[in-house]
Amino acid sequence: MSKTAVTTPSAVLSAPRSAPRGLIYLAIAGSTWGTTGAAVEVVYRSSDLGPMAISFWRFLTGMALLVAARTLRRSRRPRTPQPVRRRVLLPTGTGIGLAVFQTAYFGAVRDTGLAVGTIVTLGAAPVFAAGGGRLFLGERLGRDGFLAVGGALAGLAILVLGNQQSVVRPVGVGLALLSAAGYAVANVLGRWTGRHGTGENPYTLTVWSFGIGAAIMLPFAWGEGLWPHTAHLGRVLLMILYVAVVTTALAYPLYFAGAAVVRAATAAVVMLIEPVSAAVLAVVLLGERLTVATVGGTALLLAAITGLAIAESRPARS
């Protein structure tokens, strides 16, 4: 690997792309996102900061960090000129998709509980992404893909529903489906970027998407309260900084780079590694009991992800 491939997030994403490398990027992003819940839980317990405010600061700080990294690197690589409409619509659509994904998911968890909100959102996301990939990109999932998606959904159902019970509320389920649709929009747009060559690399797309997402979330965060009131301000700021640096400024560019070189449905299913890493973190660091449902669901999810990784790597070898 060249020296420039490991210096900054933008340098990493400027390396030559391939399906296996894209799967690695997606796996890292998903594993990293699995730690977000624990960090945010510390913020909730230590202050009165709400989910919309945390999301706003996550997008805004992540954008600032990426802009600073690009400024320090001072890259002057020439870019391919693109129509203004394309340069505006792509990051706008992605930013809206991410904002809807995150905001609607928080609402689903609030209205119908963590278990149902999570399984509907993450379970519907691969289905919506597969539909979007087929409709807009002409992608075909294939028999192996359908089996992998089914196995992943079954594993997620075991992982979530096998460990706790929740009441299903229609409003919450509707918000979860809206969240899944927002995720699918960002997913399909990321893949479309890689296929059609928009001139926007994943790093630039992430920066613009964060800025648009922050602008959309600002009114909600303002109404909720932008600044935490707490006696543990240092702890709260440290957790927000972790969420902004690791799970945002690092993970999102990796996600967009990976989504650009694999099928939309494959990316959506691979990202189901997020609840797996969250379950492992809960057992190892938070002292939660390791149940049969946790082991079985995790094993089934990992098997489905491995199957998709093998299937996705075959065309690159040939």
C-alpha positions as CSV (number, residue, x, y, z in Angstrom):
1,M,0.0,0.0,0.0
2,S,1.3,3.4,-0.9
3,K,2.1,6.1,1.6
4,T,-0.7,8.3,0.5
5,A,-3.2,5.5,1.0
6,V,-2.9,5.7,4.8
7,T,-2.4,9.4,5.6
8,T,-5.9,10.9,5.7
9,P,-9.5,9.8,5.1
10,S,-9.5,11.4,1.7
11,A,-6.2,9.6,0.8
12,V,-7.6,6.3,1.8
13,L,-10.6,6.7,-0.4
14,S,-8.5,7.8,-3.4
15,A,-7.0,4.4,-3.6
16,P,-8.0,2.1,-6.5
17,R,-11.4,0.6,-5.8
18,S,-12.5,-3.1,-5.9
19,A,-15.3,-5.1,-4.6
20,P,-13.3,-6.9,-1.9
21,R,-11.8,-3.6,-0.7
22,G,-15.3,-2.1,-0.7
23,L,-16.6,-4.9,1.5
24,I,-13.8,-4.3,4.0
25,Y,-14.7,-0.6,4.0
26,L,-18.4,-1.4,4.7
27,A,-17.5,-3.9,7.4
28,I,-15.3,-1.3,9.2
29,A,-18.0,1.3,8.9
30,G,-20.7,-1.1,10.2
31,S,-18.6,-2.3,13.1
32,T,-17.8,1.3,14.1
33,W,-21.4,2.4,13.9
34,G,-22.2,-0.5,16.3
35,T,-20.4,1.5,19.0
36,T,-22.4,4.6,18.6
37,G,-25.3,3.5,20.8
38,A,-23.0,2.9,23.8
39,A,-21.4,6.3,23.4
40,V,-24.8,8.0,23.0
41,E,-26.1,6.2,26.1
42,V,-23.3,7.7,28.2
43,V,-24.4,11.1,26.9
44,Y,-28.0,10.4,27.8
45,R,-27.1,9.3,31.3
46,S,-24.7,12.2,31.9
47,S,-26.8,15.1,30.5
48,D,-30.1,16.3,29.2
49,L,-29.0,16.4,25.5
50,G,-31.5,14.8,23.2
51,P,-31.2,12.6,20.1
52,M,-31.8,15.4,17.6
53,A,-29.2,17.6,19.2
54,I,-26.6,14.7,19.2
55,S,-27.3,14.0,15.6
56,F,-26.9,17.7,14.7
57,W,-23.5,17.9,16.5
58,R,-22.5,14.6,14.9
59,F,-23.0,15.9,11.4
60,L,-21.7,19.4,12.0
61,T,-18.5,18.2,13.8
62,G,-17.9,15.4,11.4
63,M,-18.1,17.9,8.5
64,A,-15.7,20.3,10.1
65,L,-13.2,17.5,10.8
66,L,-13.3,16.3,7.2
67,V,-12.9,19.9,5.8
68,A,-9.9,20.4,8.1
69,A,-8.3,17.2,7.0
70,R,-8.7,18.1,3.3
71,T,-7.3,21.6,4.0
72,L,-4.2,20.2,5.8
73,R,-3.6,17.7,2.9
74,R,-4.0,20.5,0.3
75,S,-5.0,18.1,-2.4
76,R,-4.9,19.7,-5.9
77,R,-6.0,16.7,-7.9
78,P,-7.9,17.9,-10.9
79,R,-11.6,17.1,-11.0
80,T,-13.8,16.3,-13.9
81,P,-16.3,19.1,-14.6
82,Q,-19.9,18.1,-14.0
83,P,-23.2,19.8,-14.7
84,V,-24.3,22.0,-11.8
85,R,-27.6,20.2,-11.4
86,R,-25.8,16.9,-10.9
87,R,-23.3,18.3,-8.4
88,V,-26.2,19.8,-6.4
89,L,-28.8,17.0,-6.6
90,L,-26.4,14.2,-5.5
91,P,-25.2,15.5,-2.2
92,T,-28.6,17.0,-1.5
93,G,-30.4,13.7,-2.0
94,T,-27.8,11.9,0.1
95,G,-28.0,14.4,2.9
96,I,-31.7,14.2,3.0
97,G,-31.6,10.4,2.9
98,L,-29.2,10.4,5.9
99,A,-31.2,12.9,7.8
100,V,-34.4,11.0,7.3
101,F,-32.7,7.7,8.2
102,Q,-31.3,9.0,11.5
103,T,-34.3,11.1,12.5
104,A,-37.0,8.6,11.7
105,Y,-35.1,5.8,13.4
106,F,-34.9,7.8,16.6
107,G,-38.7,8.4,16.4
108,A,-39.4,4.7,15.7
109,V,-37.4,3.7,18.8
110,R,-39.3,6.3,20.9
111,D,-42.7,5.2,19.6
112,T,-42.5,1.4,19.3
113,G,-39.3,0.5,21.3
114,L,-35.8,-0.4,20.4
115,A,-36.5,-4.0,19.3
116,V,-39.3,-3.4,16.9
117,G,-37.8,-0.1,15.6
118,T,-34.4,-1.8,15.0
119,I,-35.7,-4.9,13.3
120,V,-38.1,-3.0,11.0
121,T,-35.5,-0.4,10.0
122,L,-32.6,-2.7,9.4
123,G,-34.7,-5.5,8.1
124,A,-36.5,-3.3,5.5
125,A,-33.3,-1.5,4.4
126,P,-31.9,-4.4,2.4
127,V,-35.3,-4.9,0.7
128,F,-35.7,-1.3,-0.2
129,A,-32.1,-1.1,-1.3
130,A,-32.5,-4.2,-3.5
131,G,-35.7,-2.7,-5.0
132,G,-33.9,0.6,-5.6
133,G,-30.9,-1.1,-7.2
134,R,-33.1,-3.1,-9.5
135,L,-35.3,-0.2,-10.4
136,F,-32.7,2.6,-10.9
137,L,-29.5,0.7,-11.5
138,G,-30.7,-2.5,-13.2
139,E,-29.0,-4.7,-10.6
140,R,-30.1,-8.3,-10.2
141,L,-29.9,-10.0,-6.8
142,G,-29.8,-13.6,-8.0
143,R,-30.6,-16.8,-6.1
144,D,-27.6,-16.6,-3.8
145,G,-28.4,-13.0,-3.0
146,F,-32.0,-13.8,-2.1
147,L,-30.8,-16.6,0.2
148,A,-28.2,-14.3,1.9
149,V,-30.8,-11.5,2.4
150,G,-33.3,-14.0,3.9
151,G,-30.6,-15.4,6.2
152,A,-29.5,-12.0,7.3
153,L,-33.1,-10.9,8.1
154,A,-33.7,-14.2,10.0
155,G,-30.5,-13.6,12.0
156,L,-31.4,-10.0,12.8
157,A,-34.9,-11.2,13.9
158,I,-33.3,-13.7,16.3
159,L,-30.8,-11.3,17.6
160,V,-33.3,-8.5,18.4
161,L,-36.6,-10.2,19.1
162,G,-35.0,-13.2,20.9
163,N,-33.6,-11.0,23.6
164,Q,-36.5,-8.7,24.5
165,Q,-40.2,-8.0,23.9
166,S,-41.8,-4.9,22.7
167,V,-45.3,-3.6,21.8
168,V,-45.7,-3.0,18.1
169,R,-47.3,0.4,17.4
170,P,-48.3,1.4,13.8
171,V,-46.8,4.9,14.0
172,G,-43.5,3.6,15.2
173,V,-43.4,1.0,12.5
174,G,-44.2,3.6,9.9
175,L,-41.3,5.7,11.1
176,A,-39.0,2.7,11.0
177,L,-40.0,2.0,7.3
178,L,-39.4,5.7,6.5
179,S,-36.0,5.4,8.2
180,A,-35.2,2.3,6.0
181,A,-36.3,4.2,2.9
182,G,-33.9,7.1,3.8
183,Y,-31.1,4.7,4.2
184,A,-31.9,3.0,0.9
185,V,-31.8,6.4,-0.9
186,A,-28.3,7.1,0.4
187,N,-27.2,3.6,-0.4
188,V,-28.5,3.6,-4.0
189,L,-27.1,7.1,-4.6
190,G,-23.7,6.0,-3.4
191,R,-23.7,3.1,-5.8
192,W,-24.9,5.3,-8.6
193,T,-22.0,7.6,-7.9
194,G,-19.5,4.9,-8.4
195,R,-21.2,3.5,-11.6
196,H,-21.7,6.8,-13.5
197,G,-18.7,8.8,-12.4
198,T,-20.1,12.0,-11.1
199,G,-16.8,13.6,-10.4
200,E,-17.6,13.6,-6.6
201,N,-15.4,11.2,-4.7
202,P,-16.8,9.6,-1.5
203,Y,-14.9,12.1,0.7
204,T,-16.4,15.2,-1.0
205,L,-19.9,13.6,-1.1
206,T,-19.7,12.9,2.6
207,V,-18.7,16.5,3.5
208,W,-21.6,17.9,1.5
209,S,-24.1,15.4,2.8
210,F,-23.1,16.1,6.4
211,G,-23.6,19.9,5.8
212,I,-27.0,19.4,4.3
213,G,-28.0,16.9,7.0
214,A,-26.9,19.3,9.7
215,A,-28.9,22.1,8.1
216,I,-32.0,19.9,8.0
217,M,-31.6,18.8,11.7
218,L,-30.9,22.3,13.1
219,P,-34.5,23.3,13.7
220,F,-35.2,20.0,15.5
221,A,-32.0,20.3,17.6
222,W,-32.8,23.9,18.4
223,G,-36.2,23.0,19.7
224,E,-34.7,20.1,21.8
225,G,-31.8,22.1,23.2
226,L,-28.4,22.5,21.5
227,W,-26.2,22.6,24.6
228,P,-26.0,20.0,27.4
229,H,-26.7,21.0,31.0
230,T,-24.6,18.7,33.1
231,A,-22.1,18.4,35.9
232,H,-20.1,16.0,33.6
233,L,-19.4,18.3,30.7
234,G,-16.0,16.8,29.9
235,R,-17.4,13.3,29.7
236,V,-20.3,14.4,27.4
237,L,-18.0,16.3,25.1
238,L,-15.6,13.4,24.9
239,M,-18.3,11.0,23.9
240,I,-19.7,13.5,21.3
241,L,-16.2,13.9,19.9
242,Y,-15.8,10.1,19.7
243,V,-19.1,9.9,17.8
244,A,-18.0,12.7,15.5
245,V,-14.5,11.5,14.8
246,V,-14.7,7.7,14.7
247,T,-18.3,6.9,13.9
248,T,-18.9,9.8,11.5
249,A,-15.8,11.4,10.0
250,L,-14.1,8.0,9.6
251,A,-17.0,5.6,9.1
252,Y,-19.2,7.6,6.6
253,P,-16.5,8.1,4.0
254,L,-15.6,4.4,4.2
255,Y,-19.3,3.6,3.8
256,F,-19.7,5.7,0.7
257,A,-16.4,4.3,-0.8
258,G,-17.7,0.8,-0.2
259,A,-21.2,1.4,-1.4
260,A,-19.8,2.8,-4.7
261,V,-18.2,-0.5,-5.7
262,V,-20.7,-3.2,-4.5
263,R,-24.4,-3.8,-5.3
264,A,-26.9,-1.8,-3.3
265,A,-28.5,-4.8,-1.7
266,T,-25.1,-6.3,-0.8
267,A,-24.0,-3.0,0.9
268,A,-27.3,-2.9,2.9
269,V,-26.9,-6.5,4.1
270,V,-23.2,-6.1,5.0
271,M,-24.1,-3.1,7.1
272,L,-26.2,-5.4,9.3
273,I,-22.9,-6.1,11.0
274,E,-23.7,-3.0,13.0
275,P,-26.2,-4.7,15.4
276,V,-23.7,-7.6,15.7
277,S,-20.9,-5.3,16.9
278,A,-23.4,-3.6,19.2
279,A,-24.4,-6.9,20.8
280,V,-20.7,-7.9,21.3
281,L,-20.0,-4.5,22.8
282,A,-23.0,-4.8,25.2
283,V,-21.7,-8.2,26.4
284,V,-18.0,-7.3,26.7
285,L,-18.2,-3.8,28.1
286,L,-21.7,-3.3,29.5
287,G,-22.0,-6.7,31.2
288,E,-25.1,-7.9,29.4
289,R,-25.8,-11.7,29.5
290,L,-24.8,-13.7,26.4
291,T,-27.9,-15.5,25.4
292,V,-28.6,-18.3,22.9
293,A,-30.5,-15.8,20.8
294,T,-27.5,-13.5,20.7
295,V,-25.1,-16.3,19.7
296,G,-27.5,-17.8,17.1
297,G,-28.5,-14.5,15.5
298,T,-24.9,-13.2,15.3
299,A,-23.7,-16.5,13.7
300,L,-26.5,-16.4,11.1
301,L,-25.8,-12.7,10.3
302,L,-22.1,-13.3,9.9
303,A,-22.7,-16.4,7.7
304,A,-25.0,-14.3,5.4
305,I,-22.4,-11.5,5.2
306,T,-19.7,-14.0,4.4
307,G,-21.7,-15.5,1.7
308,L,-22.4,-12.2,0.1
309,A,-18.7,-11.2,0.4
310,I,-17.7,-14.4,-1.5
311,A,-20.3,-13.9,-4.2
312,E,-19.4,-10.2,-4.6
313,S,-15.7,-11.1,-5.0
314,R,-16.1,-13.6,-7.8
315,P,-16.6,-11.1,-10.7
316,A,-13.4,-9.2,-9.6
317,R,-11.4,-12.4,-9.8
318,S,-12.7,-13.3,-13.2
